[in-house]
Amino acid sequence: MKLKNVGTIDRVIRVILAVLIIYAFNQEMIEGTIGIALMFLSVVLILTSIFSYCPIYALFKMSTRKQDY
């Protein structure tokens, strides 16, 4: 059983978004409750990129990873 369902391009996009969110939070462009929620989202994006697994993709039986043949 393969647990990876996040492709390379998807992983790169997730990391870029996470870095942008962290940058915006550190520059105080976003703050408060929304800032904290977005920081949590950035952690989730980074973790899903590291492990190449997205639970939401699994729930909908989706994958952006190329199939190995």
PyMOL commands that place a pseudoatom at each C-alpha (Angstrom):
pseudoatom trace, name=CA, resn=MET, resi=1, chain=A, elem=C, hetatm=0, pos=[0.000, 0.000, 0.000]
pseudoatom trace, name=CA, resn=LYS, resi=2, chain=A, elem=C, hetatm=0, pos=[1.433, 3.352, -1.056]
pseudoatom trace, name=CA, resn=LEU, resi=3, chain=A, elem=C, hetatm=0, pos=[0.779, 6.266, 1.235]
pseudoatom trace, name=CA, resn=LYS, resi=4, chain=A, elem=C, hetatm=0, pos=[2.211, 8.997, -0.971]
pseudoatom trace, name=CA, resn=ASN, resi=5, chain=A, elem=C, hetatm=0, pos=[-0.367, 11.004, -2.891]
pseudoatom trace, name=CA, resn=VAL, resi=6, chain=A, elem=C, hetatm=0, pos=[1.290, 14.420, -3.347]
pseudoatom trace, name=CA, resn=GLY, resi=7, chain=A, elem=C, hetatm=0, pos=[3.364, 15.026, -6.476]
pseudoatom trace, name=CA, resn=THR, resi=8, chain=A, elem=C, hetatm=0, pos=[6.535, 17.057, -6.838]
pseudoatom trace, name=CA, resn=ILE, resi=9, chain=A, elem=C, hetatm=0, pos=[4.942, 20.174, -8.326]
pseudoatom trace, name=CA, resn=ASP, resi=10, chain=A, elem=C, hetatm=0, pos=[2.240, 20.088, -5.650]
pseudoatom trace, name=CA, resn=ARG, resi=11, chain=A, elem=C, hetatm=0, pos=[4.923, 19.829, -2.949]
pseudoatom trace, name=CA, resn=VAL, resi=12, chain=A, elem=C, hetatm=0, pos=[6.845, 22.803, -4.326]
pseudoatom trace, name=CA, resn=ILE, resi=13, chain=A, elem=C, hetatm=0, pos=[3.686, 24.939, -4.486]
pseudoatom trace, name=CA, resn=ARG, resi=14, chain=A, elem=C, hetatm=0, pos=[2.809, 24.004, -0.886]
pseudoatom trace, name=CA, resn=VAL, resi=15, chain=A, elem=C, hetatm=0, pos=[6.272, 24.984, 0.372]
pseudoatom trace, name=CA, resn=ILE, resi=16, chain=A, elem=C, hetatm=0, pos=[6.202, 28.289, -1.529]
pseudoatom trace, name=CA, resn=LEU, resi=17, chain=A, elem=C, hetatm=0, pos=[2.775, 29.143, -0.077]
pseudoatom trace, name=CA, resn=ALA, resi=18, chain=A, elem=C, hetatm=0, pos=[3.938, 28.226, 3.420]
pseudoatom trace, name=CA, resn=VAL, resi=19, chain=A, elem=C, hetatm=0, pos=[7.047, 30.406, 3.097]
pseudoatom trace, name=CA, resn=LEU, resi=20, chain=A, elem=C, hetatm=0, pos=[4.950, 33.330, 1.828]
pseudoatom trace, name=CA, resn=ILE, resi=21, chain=A, elem=C, hetatm=0, pos=[2.539, 32.983, 4.762]
pseudoatom trace, name=CA, resn=ILE, resi=22, chain=A, elem=C, hetatm=0, pos=[5.395, 32.826, 7.264]
pseudoatom trace, name=CA, resn=TYR, resi=23, chain=A, elem=C, hetatm=0, pos=[7.048, 35.858, 5.655]
pseudoatom trace, name=CA, resn=ALA, resi=24, chain=A, elem=C, hetatm=0, pos=[3.799, 37.861, 5.717]
pseudoatom trace, name=CA, resn=PHE, resi=25, chain=A, elem=C, hetatm=0, pos=[3.244, 36.942, 9.368]
pseudoatom trace, name=CA, resn=ASN, resi=26, chain=A, elem=C, hetatm=0, pos=[6.786, 37.936, 10.344]
pseudoatom trace, name=CA, resn=GLN, resi=27, chain=A, elem=C, hetatm=0, pos=[6.436, 41.247, 8.502]
pseudoatom trace, name=CA, resn=GLU, resi=28, chain=A, elem=C, hetatm=0, pos=[3.137, 41.826, 10.330]
pseudoatom trace, name=CA, resn=MET, resi=29, chain=A, elem=C, hetatm=0, pos=[1.164, 41.964, 7.073]
pseudoatom trace, name=CA, resn=ILE, resi=30, chain=A, elem=C, hetatm=0, pos=[-1.191, 39.437, 8.642]
pseudoatom trace, name=CA, resn=GLU, resi=31, chain=A, elem=C, hetatm=0, pos=[-1.874, 39.274, 12.355]
pseudoatom trace, name=CA, resn=GLY, resi=32, chain=A, elem=C, hetatm=0, pos=[-4.369, 38.268, 14.980]
pseudoatom trace, name=CA, resn=THR, resi=33, chain=A, elem=C, hetatm=0, pos=[-6.590, 35.221, 14.712]
pseudoatom trace, name=CA, resn=ILE, resi=34, chain=A, elem=C, hetatm=0, pos=[-6.279, 35.062, 10.939]
pseudoatom trace, name=CA, resn=GLY, resi=35, chain=A, elem=C, hetatm=0, pos=[-2.505, 35.198, 11.229]
pseudoatom trace, name=CA, resn=ILE, resi=36, chain=A, elem=C, hetatm=0, pos=[-2.449, 32.344, 13.719]
pseudoatom trace, name=CA, resn=ALA, resi=37, chain=A, elem=C, hetatm=0, pos=[-4.797, 30.267, 11.551]
pseudoatom trace, name=CA, resn=LEU, resi=38, chain=A, elem=C, hetatm=0, pos=[-2.624, 30.895, 8.496]
pseudoatom trace, name=CA, resn=MET, resi=39, chain=A, elem=C, hetatm=0, pos=[0.517, 29.961, 10.442]
pseudoatom trace, name=CA, resn=PHE, resi=40, chain=A, elem=C, hetatm=0, pos=[-1.176, 26.683, 11.395]
pseudoatom trace, name=CA, resn=LEU, resi=41, chain=A, elem=C, hetatm=0, pos=[-2.020, 26.188, 7.719]
pseudoatom trace, name=CA, resn=SER, resi=42, chain=A, elem=C, hetatm=0, pos=[1.601, 26.809, 6.758]
pseudoatom trace, name=CA, resn=VAL, resi=43, chain=A, elem=C, hetatm=0, pos=[2.743, 24.120, 9.212]
pseudoatom trace, name=CA, resn=VAL, resi=44, chain=A, elem=C, hetatm=0, pos=[0.234, 21.688, 7.690]
pseudoatom trace, name=CA, resn=LEU, resi=45, chain=A, elem=C, hetatm=0, pos=[1.433, 22.586, 4.176]
pseudoatom trace, name=CA, resn=ILE, resi=46, chain=A, elem=C, hetatm=0, pos=[5.053, 21.961, 5.124]
pseudoatom trace, name=CA, resn=LEU, resi=47, chain=A, elem=C, hetatm=0, pos=[4.253, 18.644, 6.827]
pseudoatom trace, name=CA, resn=THR, resi=48, chain=A, elem=C, hetatm=0, pos=[2.210, 17.398, 3.887]
pseudoatom trace, name=CA, resn=SER, resi=49, chain=A, elem=C, hetatm=0, pos=[5.102, 18.366, 1.611]
pseudoatom trace, name=CA, resn=ILE, resi=50, chain=A, elem=C, hetatm=0, pos=[7.668, 16.536, 3.724]
pseudoatom trace, name=CA, resn=PHE, resi=51, chain=A, elem=C, hetatm=0, pos=[5.645, 13.336, 3.946]
pseudoatom trace, name=CA, resn=SER, resi=52, chain=A, elem=C, hetatm=0, pos=[4.139, 13.587, 0.418]
pseudoatom trace, name=CA, resn=TYR, resi=53, chain=A, elem=C, hetatm=0, pos=[0.784, 12.660, 1.914]
pseudoatom trace, name=CA, resn=CYS, resi=54, chain=A, elem=C, hetatm=0, pos=[-2.383, 14.731, 2.134]
pseudoatom trace, name=CA, resn=PRO, resi=55, chain=A, elem=C, hetatm=0, pos=[-5.274, 13.327, 4.191]
pseudoatom trace, name=CA, resn=ILE, resi=56, chain=A, elem=C, hetatm=0, pos=[-7.797, 15.406, 2.241]
pseudoatom trace, name=CA, resn=TYR, resi=57, chain=A, elem=C, hetatm=0, pos=[-6.551, 13.890, -1.024]
pseudoatom trace, name=CA, resn=ALA, resi=58, chain=A, elem=C, hetatm=0, pos=[-6.883, 10.436, 0.542]
pseudoatom trace, name=CA, resn=LEU, resi=59, chain=A, elem=C, hetatm=0, pos=[-10.431, 11.210, 1.668]
pseudoatom trace, name=CA, resn=PHE, resi=60, chain=A, elem=C, hetatm=0, pos=[-11.435, 12.014, -1.918]
pseudoatom trace, name=CA, resn=LYS, resi=61, chain=A, elem=C, hetatm=0, pos=[-9.180, 9.302, -3.386]
pseudoatom trace, name=CA, resn=MET, resi=62, chain=A, elem=C, hetatm=0, pos=[-7.148, 11.884, -5.300]
pseudoatom trace, name=CA, resn=SER, resi=63, chain=A, elem=C, hetatm=0, pos=[-3.460, 11.978, -6.129]
pseudoatom trace, name=CA, resn=THR, resi=64, chain=A, elem=C, hetatm=0, pos=[-1.169, 14.454, -7.860]
pseudoatom trace, name=CA, resn=ARG, resi=65, chain=A, elem=C, hetatm=0, pos=[1.682, 11.985, -7.872]
pseudoatom trace, name=CA, resn=LYS, resi=66, chain=A, elem=C, hetatm=0, pos=[2.664, 10.190, -11.054]
pseudoatom trace, name=CA, resn=GLN, resi=67, chain=A, elem=C, hetatm=0, pos=[1.882, 6.515, -10.945]
pseudoatom trace, name=CA, resn=ASP, resi=68, chain=A, elem=C, hetatm=0, pos=[4.799, 4.057, -10.939]
pseudoatom trace, name=CA, resn=TYR, resi=69, chain=A, elem=C, hetatm=0, pos=[4.543, 1.463, -13.665]
for i in range(1, 69): cmd.bond("trace and resi %d" % i, "trace and resi %d" % (i + 1))
show_as sticks, trace
zoom trace
